C-alpha cells in the first residue's frame, strides 16, 4: 500500500538555488508544491546565506561532479523515478550540461517525464549569471525542455529577437517552439504595455496553436524570487488543469497574490531593507492554495 501511495503522488526533481534566509529558488518552489500534494526531491545548485541583493553573501556552489554524484546515488537506490524535473538558477555551464545528461538518463526509464525549464539568466537588461550560459541553454537545454518559462530579457537572449511589442513576443515564442521540443512557452513577464500600467505575460500552448495573454497590474517595487514562484505555480496548475487559459490565469494570480501580500507588508516603510522585502510566502498559504481571481487571462 505504501508503494502504491508513493507511485500515485506526483514526484518532482527540482534543481535550483537555496538560501538559508529568505525566499528564492527551491525555498520558493518546495513549499507551494508540498501544499498541493507533490513530493519534491530538491537538489540545491548553490547554498547561500541569502540572495545576492544583500550587501553580504556567503555560501557554497555545487560543482558538476557533486551533482553527478548525488544523481548516481539516487539511481543506484532505484529512486530516480520522477514525473517532472524543474530547473531554475544555475551558475555554471558544466553544471547545466550535466543537467541535460541527467534528463537524458531519466527519459530512458520514463519517456513521459516533463521537463519544465526556467532559464534563469538575468532581468531588466542585465545578466546575473555568466553570459556563456545563454549558449548552453540554446544548444543543450532548449532541444530537450517540454516547457520554457523565460522572462523578457531571457527570451531575447535565447532567440536574438528584441521584444518591443506583443507581435515580437509571439515571434519569440514561435522561434523557441521551432528550435526545440517545447509544447509550451510562456514569457512570464514583459514590458510591452507602453502605458506602464501592467506587466504582460504571453503563453503559447500546443506549439503555438493556442495563445493566451494576461496583463498583470504593476506593483511599485522590485521583488526577488517572483519568477521561481511563477514556475512552481505553473507546474501546479498545469498538472491539475487542462485548459491553457485557466492554467495561465491561475499561475499569474498565484504569483500576483504573493507579491501583493509582500508589498502590503512593507509599503509603509520609507526605505525597506532586503529582509523586509523578502517574499511573504508562508503568510500566503491560503492564496497559494486558492488564488483570488484578480487578473483575467484572455485566449486570443
Secondary structure, DSSP 8 states (H G I E B T S, - for coil): -HHHHHHHS-EEEEEEEEESSS-STHHHHHHHHHHTT-EEEEEEEEEESS-TTSS---EEE--HHHHHHHHHHHHHTT----SEEEE-----HHHHHHHHHHHHHHHHH-TT-EEEE----EETTEESS-TTHHHHIIIIITTT-SEE---HHHHHHHH-----SHHHHHHHHHHHHHHS--SEEEEEEE---TTSSEEEEEEEETTTTEEEEEEEE--SS--SSHHHHHHHHHHHHHHH---HHHHHHHHHHHHHHHHHHHHHHHTTSTT--TTTTS--TGGGHHHHHS----S-EEE-
